[in-house]
Every structure is written in C-alpha cells, then in structure tokens.
Amino acid sequence: MFVILILLLLGIGVWSCVFLNQRDTLKEKLGYEFHASDTRFTVKFCITYGICIFLVGFLASFLGFGAYIPLLISIGKHPLVSNATGMYFVLLNSFMT
C-alpha cells in the first residue's frame, strides 16, 4: 500500500511539473512579461524543488515541526505567502496523523 501511495504522489508531481513547464513555455511564446517574483517552472527547478520538498517534509514530520517556511523564503517567495503556505502544510500534516 505504501509503495502505491509513493508512486501516486510521484506521478502527480511529475504531471504537475510537465503541466507548469508547458504553461510557462506557452507564456514565453506569447510574449508574457514575467515579474521578478514569478516562479519559473523549468525542469531543473522542478527536480531541485521536488527533492528539497521531500527532504524538508521528511525532516518536518520526523522532528515534528513545519520547516517549509524557510525553504519557501529561500526560493524568493514573500514572507507572508511562505508563512501561509507553511501553515497550510502543517494543517494538512496534522489531519494525516
């Protein structure tokens, strides 16, 4: 059962990366001007971010705290957005346990 859940989560992650990468490529072709704070979903970013999120999520659940906030701030997200997103993940983790 655990293996199926991991494969499902990996599949969703890969699909999301492909979808967001195609969306950003289309925006570039149409001449969309990206803001400096926009996240550009390149393949390198998706792989790096996916690995970081996995490690941070593992450590956060292992140690019992939400470590997503510093990670989101480190990739350039606004502190209010990082805080709200981190608290959302903590809430989801609390419902899962």
N, C-alpha and C positions, 0 to 999 in steps of 0.2 A: 504493500500500500504506500509506503514511504517513497519508494522508487517512482511510482506512478505520479505522486504529488510533485516530486522534484522535476520529472520530465515535463509535466504540465506547466509548471512555473517557468522552466527554461524555454518551452515553446512560446508561451505568452511574451516572455522577454524578447526573444528573437523576432517575433512578429511585430512587437511594438517598435523595435529598433528599425526594422525594414520599413514600416509604415512612416515613422517620423523622418527617416532619411529621405524617402521618396517625396515627402511633403516639402522638406527643405530644398531639395533639388528642384522641384517644381516652382517654388517661390523664387529661387535664383533665376530660373529661366524666364520667369515673368517680370523680372526686374524689381522684385521686392527689396526694399532697403531694410536690412536688419538693424535693430537697435543694439547698442553696445552691451546691454544686459540680456539680450536674447541668447538662449541656449541653442547652439548649432549641433544638430544630431548627426554627426559623422559616424562612420563605423568605428573609428578609433575611440571616439568619445563614448559610444555605447558599450564597447567592450571594457574600457577602463572604468567607467561608471558602474557597470554591472558587477565587476569584480569588487570594487570598493564597497558598493551597497551590500553585497553578500558578506564581506568580511565585517563591516560595521554592524550589520544586522545580527550576525553570529555573536560578535562581542557584546552587543547591547543586550541580547537575550541571555547570554551566558553570565554577564555581570549584573544584569537587572536594571539597566538604565537606558535612556534613549540617546544614542550618540549620533543621530542623524543631523542634528543642528550644526555642529562644526563642519561636517562633511559638506553640507549644502552651502554654508558660508564660504568654504574654501574653493568651491567652483564658481563663485561670483553671484550667488543669489542674495537678495536683500535680506537683512536680518529678520524682518517681520515675516516674510514669506518662509524663511528657513524655520523659524520658531513654530509657525502654524503647521507646516508640513511635518516637522518633527513630532509635535504633539498629536497630530493625526495618526502617525505611525505608532506612537506609544499607546494610543487608544485602541488601535487595531490589535496590537500585541496583547493588550490586557483582555480583549474579548476572546482571543485564541487560547488563552491559558485557563 
